[in-house]
Amino acid sequence: MTDIVHAQSKATWIWYPGDFEIWLGNKMQNRRTERDTFLPPFWRMDSHYVLMDFHKVFNLAAPEEVRLYTEGDYNVKIDSKMLHGHPQTITMPAGQHRLSIKVYNQDKVPAVFVQGKTVVSDSSWKVTYEDKEWIDASGMVSSQSGTQWLQAGSWNFNDPAAPPSQFKLNVKPQSPVKTTSGPQSLLVDFGKETFGFIQLHGLKGKGAVSVYYGESKEEALDTAACETLDRLPIEQAMAKDTTMALSKAFRFVNIRYNGDVRIDSVSMLYEYSPVVNRGSFRCSDEQVNRIWDVAAYTLHLNTREFFIDGIKRDRWIWSGDAYQSFLMNYYLFFDSPTVTRTLMALRGKDPVSSHINTIMDYTFYWFLGIYDYYLYTGDRSFIQQFYPRMQSLIDFCLQRRDKDGMLEGQAGDWVFIDWADGLSKQGAVSFEQLLFCRSLETMALCADLVKDRASEAKYKQLAADLRSKLFSYYWDAGKQAFVHSRVNGKPTSNVTRYTNMFSIFFNYLDDAQKQGVKQHVLLNDSVQQITTPYMRFYELEALCAMGEQGYVLKEMKDYWGGMLALGATSFWEKYDPREKGTAHLAMYGRPYGRSLCHAWGASPIYLLGKYYIGVRPTAPGYKTWLAEPALGGLQWMEGTVPTPGGNITVYCSTRQIKVKADTGTGTLRFKSKSKPVCMQGEIIAKGNNVYELQVEKGKQYEVKYSSL
Amino acid sequence: MTDIVHAQSKATWIWYPGDFEIWLGNKMQNRRTERDTFLPPFWRMDSHYVLMDFHKVFNLAAPEEVRLYTEGDYNVKIDSKMLHGHPQTITMPAGQHRLSIKVYNQDKVPAVFVQGKTVVSDSSWKVTYEDKEWIDASGMVSSQSGTQWLQAGSWNFNDPAAPPSQFKLNVKPQSPVKTTSGPQSLLVDFGKETFGFIQLHGLKGKGAVSVYYGESKEEALDTAACETLDRLPIEQAMAKDTTMALSKAFRFVNIRYNGDVRIDSVSMLYEYSPVVNRGSFRCSDEQVNRIWDVAAYTLHLNTREFFIDGIKRDRWIWSGDAYQSFLMNYYLFFDSPTVTRTLMALRGKDPVSSHINTIMDYTFYWFLGIYDYYLYTGDRSFIQQFYPRMQSLIDFCLQRRDKDGMLEGQAGDWVFIDWADGLSKQGAVSFEQLLFCRSLETMALCADLVKDRASEAKYKQLAADLRSKLFSYYWDAGKQAFVHSRVNGKPTSNVTRYTNMFSIFFNYLDDAQKQGVKQHVLLNDSVQQITTPYMRFYELEALCAMGEQGYVLKEMKDYWGGMLALGATSFWEKYDPREKGTAHLAMYGRPYGRSLCHAWGASPIYLLGKYYIGVRPTAPGYKTWLAEPALGGLQWMEGTVPTPGGNITVYCSTRQIKVKADTGTGTLRFKSKSKPVCMQGEIIAKGNNVYELQVEKGKQYEVKYSSL
């Protein structure tokens, strides 16, 4: 957020928006290995535009000396006059003049850094990939009105000597908690799930070293089946330290060597994104505190160049996984650049040739991510820049509707929903239509923001039509639930949780329908259970949205507490309490296929922040917000929720609520058995034991009440 | 052509079709400098897909050992099973198996070279940029039917040690014809226009060397205004040879140095494409022979990585210029890879965001180039591969039509037509509609070839409608000509040559209309004259198509002979006989702005081959062809015309015609005052002094006749 606010005041490296993000996404997603084999994504990877024109018009009171830095070959124009050669310093004359820099780079993203006193590169510059500057036979240069200019992209590359192509995550040395030596082997335990570059100290001799990584001890020891490894031929008489080329996920490392190889010791360079925990949570239940801490660590490990799915594998950007990280991020780091970077890398470039990650639902989560991004941050500029790419993606979807306006999986479309046995993907699945409807609503919102009135009306109508069809096609009044799908124009009889739980927090149901869904689906054990933290996220959110914090707290303690009880130091891709022993490590037909550190495992961060501490925006960027604390059976809790304008802090016990906010206008809403008392402000009774208090920024509010 | 025929029999480097061509196009087009300043194109440059999947299914009688080479990180699968690590040699088992190689490369084009006994990489492999290989939670891999596979692209990279990214043109040393020494200077004359890397021999001392290039002596000597130069700081005690980093166009080089710098001598590395003159022409007029030779040399110099406009500048791929090179090429080198490479680089990738080179007419020349490519080569595979990109480009055009279905220049569209003073680009210019119509006809042809029946019908109807509108909107019966344009729905009264001359060789006119255009436009000096060889090409072609070879020969001798008389050693971008002295060197407001070696100056190659020797295909790939020699006043001529299946050789004097062909079924057509006699075959009288003789391949035909 700091970058968005202060981008105008200092020089920073700039590029075509989305291009650095796509380039970095290629780099990161093509670093995955399976054992020692390269394992890249199976969807299209785009690339940056190799030739870029940057410009800005300045109006200077006095001439100004300006230093230029570029990534790529370049030329410089003042107005339409080209300067000789490759100037590194230029003088911008007084008056109104346009400074243009054209840069070519095939390998890296064309970027510039301009450093004068007031003439600096920042996001106020314009960029285009085709400047259409024509020259006629007599030498006249004309710059064409048909050129499409965008605002420059930037991040935090504020040092001319550290250009975007040199970006690396931070590292710091870490030591193991235990090293066990064997014959020509070392078993190293770092005490908890971690990520980084293994370092072998004092390595010498002739032979080979193999490094077997394990998220579990079993995995590290199983040299034939562990998911990742490194092999190094060694031939060095003098001892020296060696660092592995690729960073990996592990808790345990099993090092085997032969010949006369010697290794003094092993450590690691922990590799991480320098995002900061702005959000916090503490409560009277130590198990819940531990769940929050491990969830925060899990999210931190998976918050890297982008929000990735898991650190062992896939180490890719999956839209459905990233969408949950976005939501958790708003309650932990509130790091907007990681959100927009992830959205840009996911979207890639036109033309759209398949769904995002090839998965239909994942296209829709991309739209939902934009909806939430605007709500939480209030940042319109991202939507303005990327509205055309939003349009081409929704057009791709609209063109694939069947005669009833529904989306069925076509050849090459993956209908994912969830990992669940026997889940049908046939026909028009109600869950996909629901997400499609929400995506159309997002498009209407964004069309409004960019003042594209015709499209706004179109998207609104499409969304309204689809929402009405959802009910006419899928709602079963007898079952009081949406059915799973419609095959050959007829609804199936199967009920699954997905559509039903989403429709609650999308607010698509009336109160009677909500209660019906709650009783007949959410709390009904005969409806197929969810076993991934991925869909547990939404199931528990739906229950929280209906005031079931007490029930959810118990579920959370059982489910995430269950992983902790099995020794988890980060949360997993999948957890099925019915499984035993090493079955917890297996997936995809491989004994250690399961990721033990998966972003979607961290959802308590979001649930505790949004539905217990209870803070959420009610207008974009927390201009207005709501704090509706719900103890759910806890004795007390306190937490901090980050926002663009500072933090919101809430303490709540069974007798007292304290709120303080740096930003916006808030409403504290709570229930009390007796008439509450406050030191500051005026409590308004809303009836039915509900009270509200308006919260102005900068003031401390304290309420005495008695919880129901 | 050899590559197309023999590609199946040997291993060659393969890639995604078009990607190497786009990558190489970026590299070449971003090598332009103006003096010592980088001067890149002003249109969008695309890039290769960075992640590529290659596969082919083999059916082997016995297992086979196969060597693998890639450009980029890679993995290998046999069927859907991934092999460990980065195997360099694999064993393909007996039976039917699929070999897949996935390659990632951000900087260069992902490419593979596979060398077994029968398992070899070639254009029969399939490639895709998104393999959509999904894995489910249980480990099942499924390859999706929605994947779009193309045939692999290839050229002539048949050596595993010389991958595509290392491609360079050939070089050979050449010496100057004269070196004149002055105080701290050398003026070097290479005797004729040439291209390459200047080499300074025995260079030593401390100081600076400047190299000023000139296509003329005046330009080389004018250090302040010459178009290209190099500057080198020198500090070396030991004499050594230095080669310039960039190849340049020049005849003269003016080398200036200071300090105690010493240079022993200067030579060059001539840089060239190893295309071979398969076509030839000789006749009784030595000036015409010299014109043909200089035209062939001009085309050779401009035939490089691609067909470029000019070797001094722009050194870019311009569609209108390239289109003429394609046609000349069919009568000189018949090098198909240079044609398709140029077409691919011009087209780039989707989405279409502007016309090719930003010029509306240049989009249409791209389609015309495809039409001719198919006619001359009969190569369907190129059309099959690139049909989707043809469709998206024509869609771009169709979406820009006005309410009358006409194309006017919109913001960002350059309507070029020709360099000509005062030429109006306003409204709907008839010339653009004419080219658009021909493009639609090309689309109908290609839709037929790929059996896209619905589109074929659509394009045919669109073309027919547009052709009829051309007459109703622009044909002026009084003027017996098409008028130039239509502004605000009303035809203008101005007549220009462009639409009128193209409509003749497009065969859009009936005989009466043709004669009208000939008299009232082509041979009418009051209609604005053409001063570029670019449009002279079409003007003279139109006259030839109407049997005016005598007139055209005189024009050719005047115009191209005029350049030779001024000392030209290659043909120019522009020639106006009315200009004097150094005015011939100037253009674009710069004293040496004019290119003295421009591809479009070489059109006599095409005119002499197609309309004097008179050989042209009448079915794709010369399956059938016509030889219709026309002396145009010459006493005798002989020439060779290359075709995909060998050469066609024609000798013609006023009394004798000899024809021999390696390919197809030909028709020799000629006029004779008296009844002709032949040694072989049967002459058929067609009336009106016209006779025809059928020519079978491999036989020598000789006709005695007496020319009219």
Interface residues (C-beta under 8 A of the other chain):
Chain A: W23 N26 K27 N30 E34 R35 D36 T37 F38 L39 P40 P41 F42 W43 R44 M45 D46 S47 H48 Y49 V50 L51 D73 Y74 N75 M82 L83 H84 G85 H86 K102 Y104 Q106 D107 Y129 E130 D131 K132 E133 W134 I135 D136 A137 S138 G139 M140 Q144 S145 G146 T147 Q148 D350 P351 S353 S354 T358 S392 Q410 A411 G412 D413 W414 W419 K574 M587 Y588 G589 R590 G593
Chain B: W23 N26 K27 N30 E34 R35 D36 T37 F38 L39 P40 P41 F42 W43 R44 M45 D46 S47 H48 Y49 V50 L51 D73 Y74 N75 M82 L83 H84 G85 H86 K102 Y104 Q106 D107 Y129 E130 D131 K132 E133 W134 I135 D136 A137 S138 G139 M140 Q144 S145 G146 T147 Q148 D350 P351 S353 S354 T358 S392 Q410 A411 G412 D413 W414 W419 K574 M587 Y588 G589 R590 G593
